[in-house]
């Protein structure tokens, strides 16, 4: 079973417009609401791939039941640490050139007592979990070392995956992570270095290995991804698809990678599955996950290159 921990859930309001004109009237072509959060998206992605996932994290009293219902519809069981207030709202504007403009809400602050409650809950749930995934941003009142605290209470045989950046990632790496999945911007911001070539990016991945990661899966967006365990390095180019939204693509990649890791797959198969799921996600407008059929179709058409 794959346990996912969502620390900062949000209601994603995705709005499609012909073009986004700042300071002028804009007309909505399409609008969707998604009850989401990075780790919740991962849990749903695992369910879409016919795997078993369980969602936990922080939730809020006023509208958190909508998130429970959304997870129930996907067949994902959940248990949360509940807080006062309501879940934040993030707005995503997509124009006819697939350009994404985001406006993210801040959300409520989390007390130290509630933080301690979640640490205890994750420790307990991890005893029946094969993989622990923690991803996404932190809410107000929570420090960057919270990733470290959560991973530190994982059961001894639980595989650990982090999808975050900066101080949060550096903190998490102290717990000997089995897989990290930054994108290029996150890798650059974490290491405070600009990477121009694939070889440069690989060196950046090796830097994360040196800091405690066992495998690094580096997302390159529509160009695909790189994976390395320090012994083998692979690149997978994504296939051309109609990009309707990039929302949740990284979470889809983590979901598939987590399932492959759980199954003991080789690093090249982790890469292939991750790219397939990430690519499948971008074909859907306003959705935070993918269909199994689209995943299978893309997976069968991907090729892996060792370098």
Secondary structure, DSSP 8 states (H G I E B T S, - for coil): -EEEEESS-EEEEEEEES---TTS---EEEEEEEEE-HHHHHHHHHHHTT--EEEEEEEETTTHHHHHHHHHHTT-EEEEEEESS--EEEEEEE-TT--EEEE-----B--HHHHHHHHHHHHHHGGG-SEEEEES---BT--TTHHHHHHHTS-TT-EEEEE--HHHHHHHGGG--SEE--BHHHHHHHHT----SHHHHHHHHHHHHHTT-S-EEEE-GGG-EEEE-SS-EEEE-------S--TTHHHHHHHHHHHHHHTT--HHHHHHHHHHHHHHHHTSTT-SS--HHHHHHHHTT--EEE-
